[in-house]
Amino acid sequence: MKNSTLTGWGLAALTTALTFGSVAMAQDGEPIRIGFVMAKQGAIAEHGVHHHQGTQLALEQFNHTVRGAPVELIWLDEPTPQDAQQNMQRLIDEQKVVAVVGGGNSATALAMSAVARQNRVPFIATNAAATDITGRECHRYTFRVQLPVDPQVRAITGQLREYGTNWYFMAASYAFGQDLVNSFQRELNAIGGTTAAVDQAPLNTPDYTSYILKIRAAQPDVVVGGLAGADISTFLKQWNEMGMRDRIPFAQIGVADADIWGIGADAAAGIYSKIWYYDNPDNPQEDQEFAELYKERHGHPAPDRAWMGWYSMRTLLQSLEQAESTEPADVVKALENWTDEGRGTQFRSWDHQMLHPIVIAGAKKEITDSHAFLDVLTVVPATDELYGTQDQVGCEIGDL
């Protein structure tokens, strides 16, 4: 391990251990329990694994200890929105968790946010992009780390209009896909563009041949994807097999590194908006140290979902340290007051959205590495204009 990692990660872990380790080991009381609800199966199961890996690295950084007590993470599945709700309720009722993190897609995250509101338990949405999570359905107990749809659309539109303004939408038939189409069409209308067509496919669609034939016949300037998890890989593999890779540009917001890697070097193509990329030269030192440690542990570069898990859990643990107690209202107040001084990052007060710069990356023309598929094209700064005003977002956050 390099010295930078030892001084960054090692010192943080050592300091935490010296401060809290002996106290935690001497206690016989209950641990502080945190719920983790993420996919263990289906199209985004790999996202769940990577989020969990990042979460574990954050816990390690804190010596699995906070407020002088051991921390226990409990991972339950989310195969459907109803299952996500039920599992979150179980964590609250049976495990007495102080907070829940997760929400692998927008449908499950919205369902979980409703449970957070009803039970007054803090929930951090780490992987869901639907506008309503911090928009019309916002409330004091839900926070979001992931990028919402609208700012990603605004950030990438400038790149896409260079190809033309006749766009074909190939989206998933659930909240994220529908939200994406609506947001892109607003931006497309604003620049005088046209919609060639809109197709929406169910999650876990195994064969996109019929959709690709329709796209080929329509000859749009750009195909805008709104697919989920492994569905992106499936679509682009078949897109390549049907000779479309170099014929019509493809773009997607919020794509995960694992899904791009799953396409394979021969079929990888497209322009993507991302919350984080391991090979971004603008990454701060602590992110570089995280990426270095992740690669040491897992043998490949850190995917963005692992970073999201790490950063979300680190934010929660830092907030728990600063909270006056582990009571839900105190944890909410601590999250609202949390700030990452180094990057100037915090949850926006009126909607609990965390504002990040947005990375726009494109697939390399020649890919010679099994993971280095992308080049960073630009990084769009995080501003209120990019993320939307209160009137645009529509959040009335309410009281505790």
C-alpha positions, -999 to +999 in steps of 0.1 A: +000+000+000+013+035-008+022+060+018-008+082+008-032+054+016-015+047+049-017+083+060-052+088+047-071+055+054-047+041+080-046+072+102-084+076+101-089+040+111-062+042+138-076+074+152-111+059+154-098+028+170-079+047+197-108+069+204-136+044+205-123+008+202-117+001+239-150+017+249-169-004+223-152-036+233-161-030+270-198-024+264-223-052+267-252-031+252-269-034+218-249-023+187-260+006+166-278-010+137-280+004+102-303-011+076-291-017+040-318-025+014-303-032-020-308-058-047-294-093-043-310-106-075-321-094-109-307-068-134-291-046-107-278-073-083-242-063-092-250-028-082-260-041-048-227-060-044-207-030-053-226-007-030-221-032-002-184-034-009-180+004-006-202+004+025-179-021+041-148+000+034-165+030+050-173+009+081-137-003+082-125+033+081-145+039+112-133+006+128-170-006+127-176+018+156-195+050+162-205+069+193-185+044+214-206+015+202-201-012+176-220-007+143-239-036+127-250-034+090-280-056+081-286-063+043-320-072+031-332-077-005-355-055-027-369-077-055-400-056-058-412-022-043-435-041-020-407-063-008-385-033-003-412-017+019-417-048+039-380-054+044-374-018+055-403-021+079-388-053+093-355-035+099-373-008+118-396-030+138-373-060+145-338-046+144-345-011+156-322+005+130-312+041+134-312+047+097-316+029+063-294+033+032-301+018-002-328+018-028-313+001-059-338+016-083-363+045-083-394+023-077-380+006-046-365+039-033-398+057-036-415+028-017-388+030+010-391+067+013-428+063+021-418+040+049-393+065+062-419+092+062-445+070+080-420+057+106-399+089+110-367+070+103-338+085+082-334+070+048-305+078+024-313+069-012-280+059-028-288+046-063-322+060-074-325+089-098-363+096-102-370+133-096-398+127-072-376+113-045-363+148-037-392+165-056-429+161-051-425+131-027-397+148-006-398+150+032-375+156+061-365+119+066-353+112+031-319+122+017-304+114-016-267+109-027-274+097-063-278+122-091-314+130-100-326+127-136-330+164-145-295+176-138-279+147-156-301+154-186-291+191-186-255+182-182-254+158-212-277+176-236-250+199-249-229+169-260-259+151-277-271+181-297-237+180-316-250+148-333-284+163-342-317+169-326-339+140-338-338+116-308-351+081-303-358+070-267-352+034-256-362+033-219-373+009-191-410+008-183-408+021-147-403+054-128-367+060-139-373+054-176-405+074-177-389+103-158-359+102-181-380+105-213-400+134-199-369+153-188-351+148-221-381+158-241-383+191-222-347+198-231-352+186-266-382+209-271-362+238-257-336+234-285-361+229-312-356+191-316-380+163-324-387+129-309-383+101-334-401+076-312-404+063-276-401+027-267-403+013-232-392-023-223-398-043-192-370-049-167-349-080-175-358-079-212-337-107-228-341-098-265-341-062-279-340-073-315-374-059-324-366-026-307-333-023-326-350-030-359-374-002-353-346+022-344-327+012-375-357+019-396-363+053-379-327+065-385-325+090-356-296+112-349-292+098-313-306+069-293-311+080-258-312+050-234-330+048-201-324+011-193-316-004-159-285-023-148-276-054-168-303-044-194-279-018-207-253-045-213-279-068-230-291-040-253-256-028-264-243-063-270-273-069-294-269-034-308-233-043-317-242-078-331-267-061-354-240-038-368-254-006-351-224+004-329-209+029-354-241+038-372-261+057-346-247+073-314-260+059-281-262+079-248-275+071-213-275+089-180-266+074-147-250+043-161-230+021-138-194+011-145-203-026-140-229-023-167-204-008-191-178-035-183-205-061-189-209-049-225-174-061-233-146-042-251-159-051-286-194-037-281-188-008-257-200+025-271-218+056-260-217+088-240-227+087-203-233+109-174-218+097-141-216+107-105-180+094-102-153+078-123-122+061-108-100+075-136-112+111-134-080+133-129-101+158-109-108+132-081-097+145-047-070+127-027-094+108-005-112+094-035-079+083-050-070+065-018-104+048-018-099+037-054-064+024-045-076+004-015-106-010-034-084-022-062-061-039-036-090-057-021-109-067-052-084-068-080-100-044-104-107-006-105-134+008-082-168+010-098-189+041-092-215+022-072-188+011-047-178+048-043-215+057-038-218+030-011-186+043+006-195+079+004-231+074+016-221+053+045-192+076+054-216+106+054-240+087+077-213+076+101-199+111+103-234+125+110-240+099+137-208+110+154-220+146+154-256+138+164-268+145+199-282+110+201-293+082+178-329+093+180-342+097+144-349+135+147-313+141+160-298+120+132-319+140+106-306+172+120-270+160+119-274+149+083-289+183+075-258+200+091-232+176+076-207+192+053-177+178+034-155+208+038-129+196+013-154+194-016-180+218-003-206+191-005-237+189+016-274+180+014-293+210+001-315+223+029-348+225+011-349+191-007-321+170+009-304+165-024-266+161-024-251+182-052-222+167-070-203+177-102-215+155-131-189+136-151-196+132-188-176+103-203-174+086-236-164+051-247-129+049-261-125+041-298-098+016-290-102-004-257-072-024-247-081-029-210-108-050-194-120-020-173-107+013-187-135+018-212-142+055-208-125+088-213-137+118-192-150+144-217-160+171-193-170+177-157-201+199-152-200+219-119-227+214-093-249+245-092-284+253-082-291+262-118-280+227-129-300+209-102-331+231-104-347+257-083-373+250-057-401+259-080-387+235-107-381+206-083-414+210-065-403+200-030-421+211+001-400+193+027-422+199+058-413+195+094-399+166+115 
